[in-house]
Amino acid sequence: EAGVVQSPRYKIIEKKQPVAFWCNPISGHNTLYWYLQNLGQGPELLIRYENEEAVDDSQLPKDRFSAERLKGVDSTLKIQPAELGDSAVYLCASSPGLAGAQETQYFGPGTRLLVL
Amino acid sequence: DQQVKQNSPSLSVQEGRISILNCDYTNSMFDYFLWYKKYPAEGPTFLISISSIKDKNEDGRFTVFLNKSAKHLSLHIVPSQPGDSAVYFCAASPRAGGTSYGKLTFGQGTILTVHP
């Protein structure tokens, strides 16, 4: 079974440029998460989707970050414009999405962003 | 406010001996706990989990212990192998039904090095 797929794996951009990350979750997983991981820290949740609905986006900096999951499968996270402090690893995770159940989240390899 | 803490940034162990990684949490709403392993340039890989209704869960060489009264969990790896060398993150999730349900809060990670 294929795991969570993310692309690109690495991205280098200049500040003020836009950037987008793509994620395809494990087949059949209804819940999708985007996390941000800074160097030497654990991942921090940015947004959680249940199917196509963003059910928790309280940690997403909405002035420059946006995300979508239009058909409830793959998802895109966008930053516009990027700032130097956005340099980090952006991780996507998915879980089955069984109502009321504690679930294990499975992570993709991440996109490493460097903003110059 | 760090709700999940891993106070040891690194741990060095001889091959064949036991590795013990520790994690403390402060939020009493957490009721599901997970350990992830992360190799460089890869996403976190799920290792083992435990629900708050248990105090121990075992999977092969890996055992997780939960002490709810002390708000402490630990991961035991025995025997340790050089391939276990990685960064280990503990994570916690609140009980189902709340607004933060599904949000994993991670510790800062512990770098485990197993020497041959």
Interface residues (C-beta under 8 A of the other chain):
Chain A: V4 Q6 T31 Y33 G40 Q41 G42 P43 E44 L45 R48 V55 D56 L91 A93 S95 G100 A101 Q102 E103 T104 Q105 Y106 F107 G108 P109 G110 R112
Chain B: V4 D31 Y32 L34 Y36 A41 E42 G43 P44 T45 F46 S49 S51 F89 A91 S93 R95 A96 G97 T99 S100 G102 K103 L104 F106 G107 Q108 G109
